[in-house]
Amino acid sequence: MKGGGNSGVLGRLRALDLYRKVPRDLTESSALGGSMSIAFVMMFLLIFWMEIRNFMAVNEVTTIEIDHSEDGIFQVNFNFTFPSLSCEFASVDVKNVIGKQREDINDKTIHKYTLDGSYHGAGNSEENWEHLYEGTDKDHYGNRRYAIELTPERFETMKKEFEVLLVDFHAPWCSHCQNLAPIYEHAADLVRKRAPHEVDGHHKHSVALATFDCTTNNAHKRVCADNHIQGFPTILVFRQAQLHVKSVGFRHFYESYMGKREAEPIANFAIEILKDVQKSDTAALPLPGEGTDHNGDGKLDSKVHTKGCTIAGFIMVQRIPGQIIFRPKSTGHSLDTGLIKMDHMIKHLSFGSRDPSAVRKQVSDHMDGPYAEKIGKPVVLAEQEDEIGFTSAKENAHFEHYIKVVSTTRLPLHGPPAHAYEYTLNSNNHNSTNGIPEVIISYDLSPLKVQVREESKPWIEGFTTMCAILGGLYTCSVIFEALFSSIISSVSKKLD
């Protein structure tokens, strides 16, 4: 009874069998079936591999939302190089649409370097020059001329004639030059009286003070441009000594007087420079970025510069439309904007407190594929380029860069979210309307933010999709095999 009961249950199960098998003895194999089987297996493996890859792939879902960020400020990072602008005249200003303005920012977050790499200082460290005119020298105004008036034809000759030559490059319309003129003539008189007539065989006229008008004609302007004169008055120091061996490679260099604008300090400085030059045949111009401090007050009386300036750092600004302005400016000089070009190169420009390369690295640590290169990208440069340049043949060229900044958040499958700012950059240049060449970065933050979420397929979706595709492939292979077998059978019968 027990066995009979089991047989009844098994019999009922056999009746429900959807997968009934034909005995092997009743089946017949063929070469066509073998060929179709090989093709089916290869196709099966290929589609199986493709489905596995599709299942493992990471998909991006992008959404755009209103930016409700509560941060009142954000950070602008930059690295600009100005090949023709002196660091002593380089100024950074910021203003926004509500009227708030900061001029000549000297925060410690902004640094200036001459193109030889020497550090110029954090921000514009130039002192107010007004107190440097204090003294009792103005009674000499209008007296006979003691300084040598140079011309373009005599300029190079006089540089070779004297072992030390101080030249005051000036312009008649410059108020600072007018204030300095009587003081400088007095200093020239003092130098003539105090300079040694002969030291170790050196001739009587071993040191002198001279003046050069940069506005007389084109020849005068060319001499001033060749000596990188951008503001008036500028006193340059020309020595007969050999250049420092490390300075030979620099195309443009000059030593400028940075001391007090009084007769005694200027005269003493000239005499001390002469003594330094005459001490030894190896006495040399100081290295770029260095200078001389003859009165021992801890401040350089002269400083050697090279042409050009790199301004790098960051500025904290409000999250409203505004501008960052690079322009030439000086409180102690009258600038000749015709001699200043604001051609520049952008080495870096990004937004936010996080370094874009660090953000990209964070993403790539948790995710493969090209996604890591899409976030926090700085200025888009051509392949293999480290900077992008902007030049203009126009006089007093005014450059403007219009930037639309968008907050972007990426949510990787694994790891913390990555926040960055992406932007578009459009540039233009034209003649300056106010006569001052400038480089302006106009930025505007979008009220919308982009959120990119990474997603992968759930396993149940991948499993059902794979079963459907592979099952359909098997069914199609059976149909094709039956069709081909029928055709071959019909053709064979007709041939027989």
C-alpha positions, 0 to 999 in steps of 0.5 A, a space after each residue: 500500500 505504501 509503495 502504491 501510494 508513492 507510485 500514484 504521486 509520482 505518476 501525477 507529477 509525471 503527468 504535469 512534466 513540461 520538460 518531457 524528454 525523447 529517448 536518445 535512441 529516437 533522436 537523430 543528429 546531423 552535421 547541420 545541427 552540430 554547426 548550428 550548435 557551435 554557432 549558438 554556443 558562440 553567440 550565447 557566450 558573446 551575448 552573455 559577456 555583453 550582458 554582464 558588462 551592461 549589468 556592471 556598468 555605472 550609469 549617470 542620472 543628471 538633475 537640475 535643481 535650485 541652488 539653496 546653498 547658504 554659503 555667503 562667500 566662495 573662493 576664486 583661485 587664479 594664476 595669471 602671468 603678465 609678461 610686460 607688467 612690473 610687479 611693483 605696479 600690479 594691482 588686484 581689485 574686486 567689486 560686485 553688483 551691489 557696489 562693494 569694492 576692494 582696491 589694491 588688495 594686499 591679502 596674504 593669499 595673493 602673491 606676486 613673482 617676477 618672471 625669474 621666480 623671485 618673490 615680490 611680496 604678498 599683495 602690493 607692498 608699496 608704501 605711500 610715497 607722500 612722506 618721501 618728499 618731506 625735507 628742506 630740498 625744495 628751495 633748490 627748485 629753479 636753480 642751475 642744472 646739475 644732473 646730465 640731460 640725456 638724449 637717445 644718441 648719448 644714452 648708451 655712451 654715457 652708460 659706458 662713460 660712468 662706472 655708476 650712472 643714476 638716470 631719472 626717467 620722467 615726464 613733464 606732465 607728471 606731478 611726482 616728477 615735478 616734486 622730485 626735480 629740485 630734490 634730484 638736482 640737489 642730489 646731483 650737486 651733492 654727488 659732484 662735490 662728494 664723489 672721489 676724484 680718483 680711486 685706484 686709478 678710476 677717472 674723476 667722473 666715476 659716478 653721476 646723476 642724469 635725467 631722461 624725458 620719455 615724452 619728447 619724441 618717438 626715439 625717447 619713447 623707444 629708449 624708455 620702452 626698452 628699459 621697461 619704464 612704465 611709471 614716472 618718476 623711475 630712477 634706474 641704476 646702471 653699473 659697469 660691473 659684470 652681471 652675476 653669473 646666474 643673471 646672465 640668462 635673463 633677457 630683461 633686468 634692471 636695478 631701480 632706486 627704492 629709497 627715500 626721495 630726498 637729496 641726502 639719501 639719493 646722493 649717499 646711495 650713489 656714492 655707496 654703489 660706486 664704492 661697491 663697484 670699485 672694491 673689486 673687479 668682480 663686484 656685480 649687480 645683485 640677483 633679481 629679487 635682491 638689492 642693496 641696503 646701504 643705510 642699514 634700516 632693513 629696507 632695500 634702497 634699490 632692487 633688481 627686477 626682471 620684466 613681467 609678473 606672475 600673480 597667483 593665489 585666491 580671493 574670497 568673494 560674495 556669491 553675487 555677480 562681480 569682477 576681479 580686476 588686474 590693472 596697473 596702479 601706483 600711489 608714488 608714480 604717474 603711469 604712462 599707460 601707452 607703455 603698458 601692455 596687459 597681454 597675459 597668460 592664464 595658467 589656472 582659474 578655478 572656483 571653490 575651496 577645493 583644488 580641482 585636481 584633488 576632487 578629480 583624484 577623489 572621484 577616480 579613487 572610487 570609480 573607473 571610466 572617464 567620469 573622473 575627468 569631468 569634475 572640477 576642470 580648470 581652464 580648458 587648455 589644448 592638448 599638451 598645453 600648460 597655459 592659455 595666452 591672450 594678446 592684442 595689438 591694440 594700444 591700451 587693450 582692455 581684456 574681459 573674461 566672462 564666466 558663468 559658474 555652475 555648482 556641481 555635485 557628483 554622488 558616486 556609488 562608493 565614497 563621499 559626494 564630490 562638490 566643485 564649480 564648473 564654468 564656461 569662459 568667453 573672452 573679448 578685448 577692445 580699446 580701454 574707454 578710460 585710458 587704463 589697460 585692464 584685465 577683468 574677470 566678470 563672474 556670475 553664479 547660476 541660481 541652479 545647480 547640477 547634481 550627477 548621481 551614479 546608479 547601477 542596475 539592480 540584480 533582479 533586473 539584470 537577471 530577468 533581462 539576461 534570461 529573456 535575451 538568452 532564452 530568446 536566442 535559444 528559441 531562435 536557434 531552434 527555429 532556424 535549425 528546423 527551417 534549414 533542416 526542412 529546406 535541405 531535406 526538400 532539396 535532397 528529395 528533389 535531387 533524388 
